[in-house]
Amino acid sequence: MSEQWIFWFEEIGQEYKEIVGKKCANLGEMTKMGLPVPRGFSLSVKSEERFLRETNSDQEIRQFLAKFGGTVHGLKQYEEASRGLRQIVESKEMPQDMRDTIRSYYELLCDRCGSEVAVSVRSAGTISHPGQYETYLNVRGKDEVVKKIMKVWSSIYNTRTLAALDHKGLPVEDSIPIGVCVLELVNARSAGVGFTCDPVSGDPSKIMVEGNWGLGESVVSGTLIPDKYILDKNTLQVIEKVIGDKEMQVVATDKGAVEKEIPPDKKLISCLTDDEVIRVAELAKILEAHFGVPQDMEWAISDDLPFPDNIFLLQTRPVAGIKAKEMPSSTSKVIDEMIRATFNL
């Protein structure tokens, strides 16, 4: 490709959201802000477009869809079409220069981290579709990274996406290629989400943090009742704490991420210390001030580092349904001061 299609997080920011997808752009923005983000790199949307074109997948996809009349209806057809379309994509060989470049970036990432590093390989759409595409956790080795990138690309043809297109009355060919982010996997003791307003009522005076032991997928997926902490946004005082009846956690293993039962002595105790809750809320306030709209963010607590260096931000995006607010002209100065105070800069 004549134009750049792969980027380190520190090379990108909000202005790249149409190039690498919103998730990657925001990871880059947070990295530039000096916030604690795992190291990693991103692939542009055009990299998938090139892959589909140069492997002839785009033509095979059109031929395959012809037997459905161009439109896929109903669960049975979603499943049949998804299997066929994903097989077309995943059976191809990635163009040699793309494969070599991705392998090189992964090797450089390992050098930065000091050893062969486990990564997560995540989708990044230019339009927000939380949970629609696929994520692969605890991926090790340059060949596995290449393979998982192709699987993320193929997830634009999963059953959820086909159903969404059908609901909107759009042909499958309108499934939009996506960016991909490859980031260092945090060895998470605990993980979860945070909202800089009440996500139901929109109350802007509160911050809500939800978490569980292990990786954050158990919280994001809504498969259990997590621990919940409500804080006053101005004082950062914890005004409500509810310990969830946590039955399982998602943990990283040599075979990938798996569900595992939480030991009885940890089920009914908080997965975060009070100091960690407050630090997560501080970071959430910084994100809201910078982006100018209430944020829905993901975080993880590393089991390998001491507080406060153990807290990492994995994603941020606007809280669904909440409009941007007017920000004062002094916002940038305020954000800089908040960051300096938070990280003792």
Secondary structure, DSSP 8 states (H G I E B T S, - for coil): --S--EEEGGG--GGGHHHH-HHHHHHHHHHHTT-----EEEE-HHHHHHHHHHTTHHHHHHHHHHTTTT---HHHHHHHHHHHHHHHHHTS---HHHHHHHHHHHHHHHHHHTS---EEEEEE-SS--TTTS--EEEE-SHHHHHHHHHHHHHGGGSHHHHHHHHHTT--GGG----EEEEEE---EEEEEEEESS-TTT--TTEEEEEEEEBBTHHHHTT-S--EEEEEETTT--EEEEE-----EEEEEETTEEEEEE--HHHHTS-SS-HHHHHHHHHHHHHHHHHHTS-EEEEEEEESSS-TTTTEEEEEEEE-TT-------TTHHHHHHHHHHHHHT-
